[in-house]
Amino acid sequence: MKMEGIMKLHRLFKIFVMGLLIMAPRIVLAENLVFIVNAENSVSDLSPQEVKKYMLKEAISWPNGQKVRSVDRKGSPPERMVYLKDVIHKNTDQLDKYWVGQRYKSGVPIPPKLGSDAQVIEYVQSFAGALGYVSAGSINGTDGSTIKIVGTFPMK
């Protein structure tokens, strides 16, 4: 009888550990900032330097010639703070001044600022050349046929 109880506990422990292993990537992923593009985009992976170039419109076309349509976030959500600090290395004021300068010098349109991850995902799904950033947890539930992840940054 004692052996049966031990075996049952052992099986339950194995099931628990397997559940943790299955969930671990989702837990870690949810704490990341991800850069997403429309699924039609031929790009599959971007380095941090490439993300910065495309987001700041230093590069205005994708390798296939499609126009880059970057999108930013409104306010100060955690995703935007990571984007500013760790990706483009600017604060909000510096970024605003950068865009005014770009608009004045070259007529580059300032990227739209959207209020939520859901709005960014919808924007990226709608435009083949779109590039945006969201919390990785917010892409759960999307089927992957309309967007794809091309870069990941830890949210510290």
Summary of the structure (lengths in Angstrom):
residues: 156
radius of gyration: 20.2
end to end distance: 49.6
largest distance: 81.8
contacts: 422
relative contact order: 0.23
helix: 49%
strand: 19%
